[in-house]
Amino acid sequence: MTDLDDEALVERAIGGDTRAFERLVEKHYRRVYASAYRYCGVREDAEEIAHEALIKAARAIQGFRREAEFSTWLYRITFNTAKDFLRRPGNRRDNDVLFEVAESQQSNPGKPEDQVLAAELYRAIAKLPDKQKDALLLVCAEGLTHAQAAAVLGVAETTVSWRVFRARQTLQKALER
Amino acid sequence: MKEPELRQILRKGEVPEPNSAARQGTISAAVATFESVRKNRKGSPAAIRLRGTTTGEPLDQRRPMMSKLGVFLAPRGAVVGVVTVVVALGLAWTAFTTYFEDAAPGEGGATPEAPALLARRLDSPKPQEDYRLALRDRAEEQLKSQPLSRSQPLSASSKAETAGEARAPARPPSIGRDTFTEIDVNPVKVASEEPVSTFSVDVDTASYAFVRRQLNHGLLPQKDAVRIEELINYFDYDYPLPESQEQPFRATVAVYPTPWNAKTKLLHIGIKGHDIVPDKKPRSNLVFLIDVSGSMDQPDKLPLLKNAFRFLVSSLEKDDTVAIVVYAGAAGTVLEPTPVSQKNKILTALDQLQPGGTTAGAEGIRQAYALAEMGFDEQAVNRVILATDGDFNVGITNREELKDFVERKRKTGIYLSVLGFGQGNYNDALMQALAQNGNGNAAYIDNLNEARKVLVDEATSTLFPIAKDVKIQVEFNPAKVAEYRLIGYETRLLKREDFRNDRVDAGDIGSGHAVTALYEIIPVDGDAKWIDELRYKTTTGTTDGSKQASGPSSKEYAFLKIRYKLPDEDKSRLMTLPITSDLEAGNIAKVDGDLRFAAAVAAFGQLLRDDPFTGEYSFADVITLAEPARGEDRFGYRSEFLNLVRLAKSARALQPLPTKGTRPPVAPLREK
């Protein structure tokens, strides 16, 4: 998952190269933010989560032992941060304000119904139990393979498959209502 | 639904663009953190590991981590760490973050030793306070390392002035997410080239309260937080009142030597409005629009706000009405328009306000105005009072749209005032913009006293305008004045043609308000000028000073014009006053105490901002000037001011640790 360019940057960042780290952050900001958004559903919250996550990454990277891929590591941090964020008092928002489909998006090239449907799904995902939610987001929203998701979550690949399956079931039921 | 199908649908979901200022701020903060970690390591980076891979653990098996700030017990008694640096939750309002100062691209500032910084925060929140506040402060320390990328641009024309001065670079960079509109210090103008100066009156006091709060914490405020006109106008002055009730206010002028510069003079304009006679006081139809988001859950926010509004209610008359709408938490109407004769009902509704809860979107400001319209009374003052710590998610997210909305409503006769609370999230820039558009004032409530001042003592002036859209235009006489500069009002400047244009909005004067404006001028016969003379002088195109050399207006320094509208009129009226040399005092000691005090406050503001015009003047000099001018000082505000000056002296001495790499450049310690 980590492209070759990243490899070099990560090495240098671990070694204390500030420019390399800066470059890494610039490259990955969008992805971290997007993951956070898909997790929490509110732009401002996602910005905040991204902020915290990247600060954590900044603290930890020079001790990163490459026991995992950089992107895996970053996903972990992001998801952990997002979870922590949502656990704090006052940060839980009403489910129906999450994943707001803005006016502009509704008139986008993609069909408006797509937007609305996607938003509905994300809202339903937000209500899933954590383990299912994590697995489902990583696999179906972030586009990771089951194996990659397993690496992020620190579980067996089959566990991921099982959780994704369960999550889909729950979603199905939720949508049928 | 099958997995691939699900993937497809989800991937189509659009992720809204992140705010570029937030993005930039995050990148800078991350880099700064990286740098500080790098610097804190001993030995070669490769050899040293941070304690465990703190966040690198797989999700399911996260091991607890120690946080630098403290230890929070998780349900099972394990230690759950929260790795720090959480920037204020006020990100909720980041639709308006164009003014993010800390989003300035990091200049690569290194975060100085964290423990030292934490220790210096003398008034750091107590452990039992909201840990978000603590974390936010931590974030502030982190961000402190970044110098303001936009320093005060010195006008090229003041180069002569500043040639000899070493600029003290150290200035606390923007902290947390308090945002202020950037201020460019007013440049010096040449009277023969640009004789006319135009600006809008400003009676807001938010800047003073905010500065006070910072100083009380031992910090120097950000430069952009210091609006000199608001510092001066915080105090009441006994300028002469209008002679008749017909005139809403009266202008008084004086000219005297500048305290901080022997070669210049101060041209002092004072405007005083009369107090509305109590039985002529119009009814009030008020709607409180209150932010109850999670971030308001701090002692200096919602609880203080409640007290503030209690004060206000206690000063209202029985036939005034109050309604309450909340937003950003449980939303909507908490209290329908209720006459103050049912005071208990109102106070109970206030008491029951709780912070936090879930957001509900489109309520908020529209609802508030709807309620105001419901109780609309042409004879009354109809006003929405918005109280927030910076979360403006009132139901209209687009900032421009919000301003337009407020402005449209203003035209229907419903005004808006804004009260700011707390810090770290304080969006002064937006507050000011809304208050200006809404024909209201903006105040910052940092403590109970201020709440009482703004909402009780000054309730009538806050609520009842006696003149609106008040604009000041001064034309300088090039025969007597060579150069001038307006002190303060940088955010209130108007174009010359705006003066006559009744469609251009300006500030209001409330019942009993006093407004002060100061110009520093260089007389034509003075030997020190700020600006070099032109080498290639032509007499065409510039005002010919020699014409005025003889003639009736030759004794005039300048001509003052004020345009204003009566509260229920749309056409402006004009008031004029020539500023002549018989209004001049040769010695500042002979000048009225009020004038001297105002000058002292002006000096203080300039010192706080490191404006380049105060020469060797020091905080001690400010005290010397202000102390004997305290006058009666019934509420102790002027004495409080003196204390602030003393605090500023010591805050100045504790320069924040500086930027990347180097040791702190020792600020040229002027004898303070």
HADDOCK unambig.tbl for C-alpha pairs under 7 A between the chains (distance, minus, plus):
assign (segid A and resid 15 and name CA) (segid B and resid 45 and name CA) 5.99 0.50 0.50
assign (segid A and resid 15 and name CA) (segid B and resid 46 and name CA) 5.99 0.50 0.50
assign (segid A and resid 16 and name CA) (segid B and resid 38 and name CA) 6.14 0.50 0.50
assign (segid A and resid 16 and name CA) (segid B and resid 45 and name CA) 6.44 0.50 0.50
assign (segid A and resid 18 and name CA) (segid B and resid 31 and name CA) 6.98 0.50 0.50
assign (segid A and resid 18 and name CA) (segid B and resid 35 and name CA) 6.63 0.50 0.50
assign (segid A and resid 22 and name CA) (segid B and resid 31 and name CA) 5.87 0.50 0.50
assign (segid A and resid 25 and name CA) (segid B and resid 27 and name CA) 6.32 0.50 0.50
assign (segid A and resid 26 and name CA) (segid B and resid 27 and name CA) 6.79 0.50 0.50
assign (segid A and resid 34 and name CA) (segid B and resid 15 and name CA) 6.28 0.50 0.50
assign (segid A and resid 37 and name CA) (segid B and resid 15 and name CA) 6.89 0.50 0.50
assign (segid A and resid 43 and name CA) (segid B and resid 16 and name CA) 6.71 0.50 0.50
assign (segid A and resid 43 and name CA) (segid B and resid 18 and name CA) 6.88 0.50 0.50
assign (segid A and resid 44 and name CA) (segid B and resid 91 and name CA) 5.42 0.50 0.50
assign (segid A and resid 44 and name CA) (segid B and resid 92 and name CA) 5.05 0.50 0.50
assign (segid A and resid 44 and name CA) (segid B and resid 94 and name CA) 6.40 0.50 0.50
assign (segid A and resid 45 and name CA) (segid B and resid 91 and name CA) 6.91 0.50 0.50
assign (segid A and resid 45 and name CA) (segid B and resid 92 and name CA) 6.71 0.50 0.50
assign (segid A and resid 47 and name CA) (segid B and resid 18 and name CA) 6.76 0.50 0.50
assign (segid A and resid 47 and name CA) (segid B and resid 22 and name CA) 6.64 0.50 0.50
assign (segid A and resid 48 and name CA) (segid B and resid 91 and name CA) 6.56 0.50 0.50
assign (segid A and resid 51 and name CA) (segid B and resid 26 and name CA) 5.06 0.50 0.50
assign (segid A and resid 52 and name CA) (segid B and resid 85 and name CA) 6.55 0.50 0.50
assign (segid A and resid 52 and name CA) (segid B and resid 86 and name CA) 5.75 0.50 0.50
assign (segid A and resid 54 and name CA) (segid B and resid 30 and name CA) 5.91 0.50 0.50
assign (segid A and resid 55 and name CA) (segid B and resid 29 and name CA) 6.90 0.50 0.50
assign (segid A and resid 55 and name CA) (segid B and resid 30 and name CA) 4.70 0.50 0.50
assign (segid A and resid 55 and name CA) (segid B and resid 33 and name CA) 6.56 0.50 0.50
assign (segid A and resid 55 and name CA) (segid B and resid 85 and name CA) 7.00 0.50 0.50
assign (segid A and resid 56 and name CA) (segid B and resid 83 and name CA) 6.69 0.50 0.50
assign (segid A and resid 58 and name CA) (segid B and resid 30 and name CA) 5.54 0.50 0.50
assign (segid A and resid 58 and name CA) (segid B and resid 31 and name CA) 6.93 0.50 0.50
assign (segid A and resid 58 and name CA) (segid B and resid 33 and name CA) 5.90 0.50 0.50
assign (segid A and resid 58 and name CA) (segid B and resid 34 and name CA) 4.75 0.50 0.50
assign (segid A and resid 59 and name CA) (segid B and resid 33 and name CA) 6.37 0.50 0.50
assign (segid A and resid 59 and name CA) (segid B and resid 34 and name CA) 5.90 0.50 0.50
assign (segid A and resid 59 and name CA) (segid B and resid 37 and name CA) 6.31 0.50 0.50
assign (segid A and resid 60 and name CA) (segid B and resid 50 and name CA) 6.94 0.50 0.50
assign (segid A and resid 60 and name CA) (segid B and resid 53 and name CA) 6.58 0.50 0.50
assign (segid A and resid 60 and name CA) (segid B and resid 54 and name CA) 6.56 0.50 0.50
assign (segid A and resid 60 and name CA) (segid B and resid 55 and name CA) 6.95 0.50 0.50
assign (segid A and resid 63 and name CA) (segid B and resid 49 and name CA) 4.77 0.50 0.50
assign (segid A and resid 63 and name CA) (segid B and resid 50 and name CA) 5.29 0.50 0.50
assign (segid A and resid 63 and name CA) (segid B and resid 53 and name CA) 6.41 0.50 0.50
assign (segid A and resid 64 and name CA) (segid B and resid 53 and name CA) 6.48 0.50 0.50
assign (segid A and resid 73 and name CA) (segid B and resid 56 and name CA) 5.74 0.50 0.50
assign (segid A and resid 76 and name CA) (segid B and resid 56 and name CA) 6.88 0.50 0.50
assign (segid A and resid 76 and name CA) (segid B and resid 58 and name CA) 6.48 0.50 0.50
assign (segid A and resid 76 and name CA) (segid B and resid 59 and name CA) 6.30 0.50 0.50
assign (segid A and resid 77 and name CA) (segid B and resid 55 and name CA) 5.94 0.50 0.50
assign (segid A and resid 77 and name CA) (segid B and resid 56 and name CA) 6.81 0.50 0.50
assign (segid A and resid 80 and name CA) (segid B and resid 59 and name CA) 6.76 0.50 0.50
assign (segid A and resid 90 and name CA) (segid B and resid 294 and name CA) 4.90 0.50 0.50
assign (segid A and resid 90 and name CA) (segid B and resid 356 and name CA) 4.99 0.50 0.50
assign (segid A and resid 90 and name CA) (segid B and resid 357 and name CA) 6.10 0.50 0.50
assign (segid A and resid 92 and name CA) (segid B and resid 358 and name CA) 6.80 0.50 0.50
assign (segid A and resid 93 and name CA) (segid B and resid 358 and name CA) 4.94 0.50 0.50
assign (segid A and resid 93 and name CA) (segid B and resid 359 and name CA) 5.83 0.50 0.50
assign (segid A and resid 94 and name CA) (segid B and resid 358 and name CA) 5.28 0.50 0.50
assign (segid A and resid 94 and name CA) (segid B and resid 359 and name CA) 5.97 0.50 0.50
assign (segid A and resid 97 and name CA) (segid B and resid 361 and name CA) 6.92 0.50 0.50
assign (segid A and resid 114 and name CA) (segid B and resid 12 and name CA) 6.77 0.50 0.50
assign (segid A and resid 115 and name CA) (segid B and resid 12 and name CA) 6.88 0.50 0.50
assign (segid A and resid 115 and name CA) (segid B and resid 13 and name CA) 5.48 0.50 0.50
assign (segid A and resid 115 and name CA) (segid B and resid 14 and name CA) 6.88 0.50 0.50
assign (segid A and resid 118 and name CA) (segid B and resid 9 and name CA) 5.85 0.50 0.50
assign (segid A and resid 118 and name CA) (segid B and resid 10 and name CA) 5.36 0.50 0.50
assign (segid A and resid 118 and name CA) (segid B and resid 12 and name CA) 6.73 0.50 0.50
assign (segid A and resid 118 and name CA) (segid B and resid 13 and name CA) 5.00 0.50 0.50
assign (segid A and resid 119 and name CA) (segid B and resid 13 and name CA) 6.47 0.50 0.50
assign (segid A and resid 140 and name CA) (segid B and resid 6 and name CA) 6.50 0.50 0.50
assign (segid A and resid 140 and name CA) (segid B and resid 7 and name CA) 4.34 0.50 0.50
assign (segid A and resid 140 and name CA) (segid B and resid 10 and name CA) 6.81 0.50 0.50
assign (segid A and resid 141 and name CA) (segid B and resid 7 and name CA) 6.12 0.50 0.50
assign (segid A and resid 141 and name CA) (segid B and resid 10 and name CA) 5.60 0.50 0.50
assign (segid A and resid 141 and name CA) (segid B and resid 11 and name CA) 5.83 0.50 0.50
assign (segid A and resid 152 and name CA) (segid B and resid 58 and name CA) 6.01 0.50 0.50
assign (segid A and resid 153 and name CA) (segid B and resid 58 and name CA) 5.26 0.50 0.50
assign (segid A and resid 153 and name CA) (segid B and resid 59 and name CA) 5.00 0.50 0.50
assign (segid A and resid 153 and name CA) (segid B and resid 60 and name CA) 6.09 0.50 0.50
assign (segid A and resid 154 and name CA) (segid B and resid 58 and name CA) 4.72 0.50 0.50
assign (segid A and resid 154 and name CA) (segid B and resid 59 and name CA) 6.39 0.50 0.50
assign (segid A and resid 154 and name CA) (segid B and resid 60 and name CA) 6.22 0.50 0.50
assign (segid A and resid 168 and name CA) (segid B and resid 1 and name CA) 6.79 0.50 0.50
assign (segid A and resid 172 and name CA) (segid B and resid 1 and name CA) 6.66 0.50 0.50
